[in-house]
Amino acid sequence: MKLKLRTQFTILIVAVTLFPIIFGLLVFTGQRNKRDPREPTRIFLNEVAARWKQNPNLSIEDIRMAGEESGLPIINAALISPDGTVQVSSFKELPAGTTLELKDLVSPPMTPPGGRPRPELRFLPIDTALEKSPLLLFDIQPFWSKEDVRNRNFMLIASFALGAFVVAGLMSLMILRSTNTAIKNLIDDTAIVASGRLDHEVKGSGAEELRSLADSINRMRLTLRDMISRRMNMLIGVSHDLKTPIALIQGYTDALKDNMASDEATRMHYLEIIREKSAQLEDLVSDLIEFMKIDDFNVPQETVDMVPLMISLGKRFEEDARLLGLELTYGFGRLGSAPSKETPPKVPNVKMNRPLFERAVENLVSNAFRYTGPGGKVELLLSVEGGQPVLTVADNGPGVPNDELSYIFDAFYRGTHSRQEAGYGLGLTIVKSVVDLHGWTIAAQNRQPSDGHGLVVTIRMKAAAA
């Protein structure tokens, strides 16, 4: 059975702490108020003597009552006069009126022949101060005196405390051994990971907390490995995308330097190419900077009313679509139905970083504009599903091959239809990063054949807490 480390140490601490406390209390209690075990007998004889002085004709009930008051459980008793005559008796073997001889006074009656007297059968004078005191023969039930009970309890509790101490010692050895082995394994495994071998699994052992720590280290290891892999892919993509425009800029610059432009028109054409490639480089660097900013998870967020934001974005992109010869339809509703620009009921607010959200929507709409082409149609819709806002951007362009849909949000990935187009594969990656930063979900799919063709991107947001 695997116990938590905290539980193991709790058992150890309680056991080790209770042992000296209990042991000390027991020793202290055992030494206090020690009582002479003969004291109850003295009290009983004194009580009987007092009753006898008041009434010499004592009965067996008087003797038993004296026994109850003194704490002696009397079974049978007999009162014997100094001359040996039995005055009263409850012993069957010694009826009243019997006369005892001298040998009987030396060896009490009812003693088995050749046996030892029972310790419970006692034969004592009532009052030792009198020269001729009546004798009292009485038999008591075996009982535990207070001292006996105290000693017995002391031994029982001391044994329990000793057992707890032994358990604590064994537990401490188990904990030390288990923890030492588990920590040694963690140190060895993490040293291997720290050396750069991110594929090495950290194996946890021992207590639950140490195994959970190993799981956390493994998750961190995998996250770091994936992040490094993405960074390497990014560097490869950046290197590739920077190489072509830089080479062209250098080539046309060298051509101008060598006076290869024979006329003014050719020279202006070369300069236009250089300007265009420089603008592409600037766009790429801007996208990279924006992408790196999104990695900062400490961006401020605010609660935004989605209705005016949707209207504002729709009007902005509507003007852009008109200039590009496209049609943009925006409003509230679901794909496949006529959108409405009237404020719908119960549109929840959303907590977000508004500039990043607007950048993400702009990238989605710009991507749709790019692949739709002149005369195409783009839809920007906001609906509510299950109490959560859902943003949809759809176009009627060529769409994306189904086997490429799972890659369109990867950095520097450009599908089949985008290879002839400008861009560096960061637009949708930035959108995905913004969505992940807010804890939302994004999905891309092609339109159903019955709806024509084109790509549909859906962002499912989370309503702000009331």
C-alpha positions as CSV (number, residue, x, y, z in Angstrom):
1,M,0.0,0.0,0.0
2,K,1.4,3.4,-1.1
3,L,0.9,6.1,1.5
4,K,1.5,9.8,1.0
5,L,4.7,11.1,2.4
6,R,2.8,13.5,4.6
7,T,0.8,10.5,6.0
8,Q,3.9,8.5,6.7
9,F,5.6,11.4,8.5
10,T,2.4,12.1,10.5
11,I,2.3,8.5,11.8
12,L,6.0,8.8,12.7
13,I,5.7,12.1,14.5
14,V,2.5,11.1,16.4
15,A,4.1,7.8,17.5
16,V,7.4,9.3,18.6
17,T,5.7,12.2,20.4
18,L,3.1,10.1,22.2
19,F,5.6,7.5,23.5
20,P,7.6,9.7,25.9
21,I,4.5,11.6,27.0
22,I,2.5,8.5,27.8
23,F,5.5,6.7,29.4
24,G,6.2,9.7,31.6
25,L,2.6,10.1,32.7
26,L,2.4,6.4,33.5
27,V,5.5,6.5,35.5
28,F,4.4,9.6,37.3
29,T,1.0,8.1,38.0
30,G,2.4,4.8,39.1
31,Q,4.5,6.4,41.7
32,R,1.7,8.5,43.3
33,N,-0.6,7.5,46.1
34,K,0.7,4.0,46.7
35,R,-1.5,2.2,49.1
36,D,-0.8,-0.6,51.5
37,P,-2.8,-3.7,50.2
38,R,-3.6,-4.5,53.9
39,E,-5.3,-1.2,54.4
40,P,-8.8,-2.5,53.3
41,T,-8.6,-5.3,55.9
42,R,-7.7,-2.9,58.6
43,I,-10.6,-0.6,57.7
44,F,-12.9,-3.6,57.7
45,L,-11.8,-4.8,61.1
46,N,-12.1,-1.3,62.6
47,E,-15.6,-1.1,61.1
48,V,-16.6,-4.5,62.6
49,A,-15.0,-3.5,66.0
50,A,-17.0,-0.3,66.0
51,R,-20.2,-2.1,65.3
52,W,-19.4,-4.8,67.9
53,K,-18.8,-2.2,70.6
54,Q,-22.2,-0.8,69.9
55,N,-23.9,-4.2,69.7
56,P,-22.0,-7.3,70.8
57,N,-24.7,-9.4,69.1
58,L,-23.5,-8.9,65.6
59,S,-25.2,-10.6,62.7
60,I,-23.7,-11.9,59.4
61,E,-25.5,-9.0,57.6
62,D,-23.7,-6.5,59.9
63,I,-20.4,-8.0,59.0
64,R,-21.1,-8.0,55.3
65,M,-22.2,-4.4,55.4
66,A,-19.0,-3.5,57.1
67,G,-17.2,-5.3,54.3
68,E,-19.0,-3.3,51.7
69,E,-18.2,0.0,53.4
70,S,-14.5,-1.0,53.6
71,G,-14.3,-2.3,50.0
72,L,-13.9,-6.0,50.9
73,P,-16.4,-8.3,49.1
74,I,-17.3,-10.7,52.0
75,I,-18.6,-14.2,50.9
76,N,-18.8,-15.9,54.3
77,A,-18.0,-14.9,57.9
78,A,-18.0,-16.2,61.4
79,L,-17.8,-14.3,64.8
80,I,-15.9,-16.4,67.4
81,S,-15.9,-15.5,71.1
82,P,-12.5,-15.6,73.0
83,D,-13.4,-19.0,74.5
84,G,-13.7,-20.5,71.0
85,T,-17.5,-20.6,70.7
86,V,-18.9,-19.7,67.3
87,Q,-21.5,-17.0,67.9
88,V,-22.8,-16.4,64.3
89,S,-21.6,-18.1,61.1
90,S,-22.5,-18.3,57.4
91,F,-20.0,-21.2,56.8
92,K,-21.8,-24.5,56.4
93,E,-18.7,-26.3,57.8
94,L,-18.8,-24.1,60.9
95,P,-22.3,-23.7,62.3
96,A,-23.2,-21.4,65.2
97,G,-22.7,-22.9,68.6
98,T,-19.6,-24.9,67.5
99,T,-16.7,-24.7,69.9
100,L,-13.2,-24.4,68.4
101,E,-10.1,-26.0,70.0
102,L,-6.7,-24.5,70.3
103,K,-5.4,-26.2,67.2
104,D,-8.2,-24.7,65.2
105,L,-7.0,-21.3,66.3
106,V,-3.5,-22.1,64.9
107,S,-4.8,-23.5,61.6
108,P,-8.1,-21.9,60.5
109,P,-10.9,-24.3,59.7
110,M,-12.0,-25.2,56.2
111,T,-8.3,-25.6,55.2
112,P,-8.0,-28.6,52.9
113,P,-6.1,-31.6,54.6
114,G,-2.5,-31.3,53.7
115,G,-3.1,-28.2,51.6
116,R,-2.3,-24.6,51.9
117,P,-4.8,-22.1,53.2
118,R,-6.6,-20.0,50.6
119,P,-5.3,-16.4,50.6
120,E,-8.9,-15.2,50.6
121,L,-9.7,-17.0,54.0
122,R,-8.6,-14.8,56.9
123,F,-8.7,-15.4,60.7
124,L,-8.1,-12.2,62.7
125,P,-9.0,-10.6,66.1
126,I,-11.5,-7.8,65.8
127,D,-9.6,-5.5,68.2
128,T,-5.9,-6.2,68.9
129,A,-6.0,-3.7,71.8
130,L,-8.2,-6.0,73.8
131,E,-6.6,-8.9,75.7
132,K,-9.5,-11.1,74.9
133,S,-10.9,-9.9,71.6
134,P,-13.5,-11.8,69.6
135,L,-12.1,-13.5,66.5
136,L,-13.4,-12.9,63.0
137,L,-13.2,-15.6,60.4
138,F,-14.1,-14.3,56.9
139,D,-13.7,-15.3,53.3
140,I,-13.5,-12.7,50.5
141,Q,-13.8,-12.9,46.8
142,P,-10.6,-12.5,44.8
143,F,-10.4,-8.9,43.7
144,W,-8.0,-6.4,42.2
145,S,-6.8,-3.8,44.6
146,K,-6.4,-0.3,43.3
147,E,-2.6,-0.8,43.3
148,D,-3.1,-4.0,41.3
149,V,-5.3,-2.3,38.8
150,R,-2.9,0.6,38.5
151,N,0.0,-1.7,37.9
152,R,-1.9,-3.7,35.3
153,N,-3.0,-0.5,33.4
154,F,0.6,0.7,33.6
155,M,1.9,-2.4,32.0
156,L,-0.8,-2.4,29.3
157,I,-0.3,1.2,28.3
158,A,3.5,1.0,28.6
159,S,3.4,-2.0,26.3
160,F,1.2,0.0,23.8
161,A,3.6,2.9,24.0
162,L,6.6,0.7,23.4
163,G,4.8,-0.9,20.4
164,A,4.1,2.6,19.0
165,F,7.7,3.5,19.5
166,V,8.8,0.3,17.6
167,V,6.3,1.1,14.8
168,A,7.6,4.6,14.6
169,G,11.2,3.3,14.3
170,L,10.2,0.9,11.5
171,M,8.2,3.5,9.7
172,S,11.1,5.9,9.9
173,L,13.5,3.3,8.4
174,M,11.0,2.6,5.6
175,I,10.4,6.2,4.9
176,L,14.1,7.0,4.8
177,R,14.9,4.0,2.6
178,S,12.0,4.7,0.2
179,T,12.6,8.5,0.0
180,N,16.4,8.1,-0.4
181,T,15.9,5.6,-3.3
182,A,13.3,7.7,-5.0
183,I,15.2,11.0,-4.7
184,K,18.4,9.3,-6.0
185,N,16.5,8.0,-9.0
186,L,15.1,11.6,-9.6
187,I,18.5,13.1,-9.3
188,D,20.0,10.6,-11.8
189,D,17.1,10.9,-14.3
190,T,17.0,14.7,-14.1
191,A,20.8,14.9,-14.6
192,I,20.4,12.9,-17.8
193,V,17.6,15.3,-19.0
194,A,19.6,18.3,-18.0
195,S,22.5,17.0,-20.2
196,G,20.2,17.5,-23.2
197,R,18.6,14.1,-23.6
198,L,15.0,15.3,-23.6
199,D,13.7,11.9,-24.8
200,H,14.8,10.2,-21.5
201,E,11.9,9.4,-19.2
202,V,12.1,10.4,-15.6
203,K,10.8,7.4,-13.6
204,G,9.2,8.2,-10.3
205,S,9.1,5.8,-7.3
206,G,8.3,5.9,-3.6
207,A,5.6,8.1,-2.2
208,E,2.8,9.5,-4.2
209,E,4.2,13.0,-4.1
210,L,7.5,11.9,-5.5
211,R,5.8,10.0,-8.3
212,S,3.7,13.1,-9.1
213,L,6.9,15.2,-9.1
214,A,8.3,12.8,-11.7
215,D,5.2,13.1,-13.8
216,S,5.4,16.9,-13.7
217,I,9.1,16.8,-14.7
218,N,8.1,14.5,-17.6
219,R,5.4,16.9,-18.7
220,M,7.9,19.8,-18.5
221,R,10.4,17.7,-20.4
222,L,8.0,17.0,-23.2
223,T,6.8,20.6,-23.4
224,L,10.4,21.8,-23.6
225,R,11.2,19.2,-26.2
226,D,8.2,20.3,-28.3
227,M,9.0,24.0,-27.8
228,I,12.6,23.4,-29.0
229,S,11.3,21.5,-31.9
230,R,8.9,24.3,-32.8
231,R,11.7,26.8,-32.4
232,M,13.9,24.8,-34.7
233,N,11.2,24.5,-37.3
234,M,10.6,28.2,-37.0
235,L,14.3,29.0,-37.5
236,I,14.3,26.7,-40.5
237,G,11.2,28.3,-42.0
238,V,12.5,31.8,-41.3
239,S,15.9,31.0,-42.8
240,H,14.1,29.6,-45.9
241,D,11.7,32.5,-46.3
242,L,14.5,35.1,-45.7
243,K,16.9,33.5,-48.1
244,T,14.8,34.1,-51.3
245,P,14.0,37.8,-50.9
246,I,17.5,38.6,-49.6
247,A,19.0,36.8,-52.6
248,L,16.8,38.7,-55.0
249,I,17.5,42.1,-53.3
250,Q,21.3,41.3,-53.5
251,G,21.0,40.2,-57.2
252,Y,19.1,43.2,-58.4
253,T,21.3,45.6,-56.3
254,D,24.4,44.1,-57.9
255,A,22.7,44.5,-61.3
256,L,22.1,48.1,-60.7
257,K,25.6,48.6,-59.4
258,D,27.1,47.0,-62.5
259,N,24.9,49.2,-64.8
260,M,23.1,46.2,-66.2
261,A,19.9,48.2,-66.4
262,S,20.1,49.5,-70.0
263,D,17.4,52.0,-69.7
264,E,15.4,53.9,-67.1
265,A,12.4,51.6,-67.4
266,T,14.5,48.6,-66.5
267,R,16.2,50.4,-63.7
268,M,12.8,51.4,-62.2
269,H,11.6,47.8,-62.6
270,Y,14.6,46.6,-60.6
271,L,14.0,49.1,-57.9
272,E,10.3,48.1,-57.7
273,I,11.3,44.5,-57.2
274,I,13.8,45.5,-54.5
275,R,11.1,47.6,-52.8
276,E,8.6,44.8,-53.0
277,K,11.0,42.2,-51.5
278,S,12.0,44.7,-48.8
279,A,8.3,45.1,-47.9
280,Q,8.0,41.3,-47.8
281,L,10.9,41.1,-45.4
282,E,9.3,43.9,-43.2
283,D,6.0,42.0,-43.1
284,L,7.8,38.8,-42.2
285,V,9.7,40.4,-39.3
286,S,6.5,42.1,-38.1
287,D,4.7,38.8,-38.1
288,L,7.6,37.2,-36.2
289,I,7.6,39.9,-33.6
290,E,3.8,39.6,-33.2
291,F,4.1,35.8,-32.9
292,M,6.8,36.1,-30.2
293,K,4.7,38.6,-28.2
294,I,1.8,36.2,-28.1
295,D,4.1,33.8,-26.1
296,D,3.9,36.2,-23.2
297,F,1.1,34.8,-21.0
298,N,0.9,37.9,-18.8
299,V,-1.1,39.9,-21.3
300,P,-3.8,42.1,-19.8
301,Q,-7.5,41.1,-20.3
302,E,-10.8,42.9,-20.0
303,T,-14.4,42.1,-20.2
304,V,-15.7,43.0,-23.7
305,D,-19.2,43.4,-25.0
306,M,-19.3,41.3,-28.2
307,V,-22.2,43.1,-29.9
308,P,-20.6,46.5,-30.6
309,L,-17.2,44.8,-31.2
310,M,-18.8,42.6,-33.9
311,I,-20.5,45.5,-35.6
312,S,-17.2,47.5,-35.6
313,L,-15.2,44.7,-37.1
314,G,-17.8,44.0,-39.7
315,K,-17.9,47.6,-40.9
316,R,-14.1,47.8,-41.1
317,F,-13.7,44.6,-43.1
318,E,-16.7,45.5,-45.3
319,E,-14.8,48.5,-46.6
320,D,-11.7,46.4,-47.2
321,A,-13.8,43.8,-49.2
322,R,-15.3,46.5,-51.3
323,L,-11.9,47.8,-52.3
324,L,-10.8,44.2,-53.2
325,G,-13.9,43.6,-55.3
326,L,-15.3,41.1,-52.7
327,E,-18.5,40.7,-50.8
328,L,-18.5,40.5,-47.0
329,T,-21.5,39.5,-45.1
330,Y,-21.5,40.0,-41.4
331,G,-23.9,39.9,-38.5
332,F,-25.4,37.6,-35.9
333,G,-26.5,34.1,-36.8
334,R,-25.3,30.8,-37.8
335,L,-23.7,29.7,-41.1
336,G,-26.3,28.8,-43.7
337,S,-28.9,31.4,-42.5
338,A,-29.3,35.0,-43.3
339,P,-27.3,37.0,-40.7
340,S,-28.9,39.8,-38.8
341,K,-27.3,43.1,-37.8
342,E,-29.9,43.7,-35.1
343,T,-28.7,43.1,-31.6
344,P,-29.6,39.5,-30.7
345,P,-30.8,38.6,-27.2
346,K,-28.5,37.1,-24.6
347,V,-25.0,37.5,-26.2
348,P,-22.6,37.1,-23.2
349,N,-19.6,39.2,-22.7
350,V,-16.1,37.7,-23.1
351,K,-13.0,38.3,-21.1
352,M,-10.1,38.9,-23.6
353,N,-7.2,40.9,-24.7
354,R,-9.0,43.0,-27.3
355,P,-6.1,44.1,-29.5
356,L,-4.9,40.4,-29.9
357,F,-8.4,39.3,-30.6
358,E,-8.9,41.9,-33.3
359,R,-5.6,40.9,-34.8
360,A,-6.7,37.3,-34.9
361,V,-10.0,38.1,-36.6
362,E,-8.1,40.4,-39.0
363,N,-5.8,37.5,-39.9
364,L,-8.7,35.1,-40.5
365,V,-10.6,37.6,-42.7
366,S,-7.5,38.6,-44.6
367,N,-6.7,34.9,-45.2
368,A,-10.2,34.4,-46.5
369,F,-9.9,37.5,-48.8
370,R,-6.6,36.2,-50.2
371,Y,-7.9,32.8,-51.2
372,T,-11.4,33.8,-52.3
373,G,-10.4,35.9,-55.2
374,P,-12.3,38.8,-57.0
375,G,-16.0,38.3,-56.9
376,G,-15.8,35.9,-54.0
377,K,-17.9,36.0,-50.8
378,V,-16.7,36.0,-47.2
379,E,-19.0,35.6,-44.1
380,L,-18.2,36.9,-40.6
381,L,-20.8,35.6,-38.1
382,L,-21.3,35.6,-34.3
383,S,-23.7,33.1,-32.7
384,V,-24.4,31.6,-29.3
385,E,-24.2,27.9,-28.7
386,G,-24.7,26.4,-25.3
387,G,-24.4,29.8,-23.7
388,Q,-20.9,30.4,-25.2
389,P,-20.1,32.9,-28.1
390,V,-19.0,31.3,-31.4
391,L,-17.2,33.3,-34.1
392,T,-17.3,31.9,-37.7
393,V,-15.3,33.1,-40.7
394,A,-16.2,31.3,-43.9
395,D,-15.3,31.8,-47.6
396,N,-16.2,30.3,-51.0
397,G,-12.6,29.8,-52.1
398,P,-10.9,26.6,-53.1
399,G,-10.8,25.3,-49.5
400,V,-8.0,23.1,-48.2
401,P,-7.3,19.4,-49.0
402,N,-8.7,17.3,-46.1
403,D,-5.2,15.8,-45.5
404,E,-3.8,19.3,-44.9
405,L,-6.5,20.6,-42.5
406,S,-4.7,19.5,-39.4
407,Y,-1.6,21.4,-40.4
408,I,-2.9,24.8,-41.4
409,F,-2.3,26.3,-37.9
410,D,1.3,25.2,-37.8
411,A,4.0,27.9,-38.1
412,F,5.3,28.4,-41.7
413,Y,3.0,25.8,-43.1
414,R,1.5,26.8,-46.5
415,G,-0.9,24.5,-48.2
416,T,-1.1,23.5,-51.8
417,H,-3.2,26.5,-52.9
418,S,-1.0,29.0,-51.0
419,R,2.3,28.2,-52.6
420,Q,1.8,30.7,-55.4
421,E,0.6,33.4,-53.0
422,A,2.4,35.9,-50.8
423,G,2.7,35.1,-47.1
424,Y,4.8,33.2,-44.7
425,G,2.5,30.7,-43.0
426,L,2.3,32.8,-39.8
427,G,-1.2,34.3,-40.1
428,L,-3.2,31.3,-38.9
429,T,-0.5,30.4,-36.4
430,I,-0.9,33.7,-34.8
431,V,-4.7,33.1,-34.7
432,K,-4.1,29.7,-33.0
433,S,-1.7,31.3,-30.5
434,V,-4.3,33.9,-29.5
435,V,-7.0,31.3,-29.1
436,D,-4.8,29.1,-27.0
437,L,-3.8,32.1,-24.8
438,H,-7.4,32.8,-24.0
439,G,-8.2,29.1,-23.4
440,W,-10.6,28.9,-26.3
441,T,-10.8,26.3,-29.1
442,I,-10.5,26.7,-32.9
443,A,-11.3,24.4,-35.7
444,A,-11.1,24.5,-39.5
445,Q,-13.1,22.4,-42.0
446,N,-14.3,22.5,-45.6
447,R,-17.8,23.4,-46.5
448,Q,-20.2,20.5,-47.0
449,P,-20.6,19.6,-50.7
450,S,-24.2,20.7,-50.5
451,D,-23.0,24.2,-49.5
452,G,-20.5,24.7,-52.3
453,H,-16.8,24.9,-51.5
454,G,-14.6,27.0,-49.3
455,L,-13.1,27.0,-45.8
456,V,-14.9,27.5,-42.5
457,V,-12.9,28.5,-39.4
458,T,-14.8,28.5,-36.0
459,I,-13.6,30.0,-32.7
460,R,-15.5,28.9,-29.6
461,M,-15.0,31.5,-26.9
462,K,-15.9,31.4,-23.2
463,A,-18.5,33.7,-21.6
464,A,-17.1,36.0,-18.9
465,A,-18.1,35.1,-15.3
466,A,-21.1,37.2,-14.2
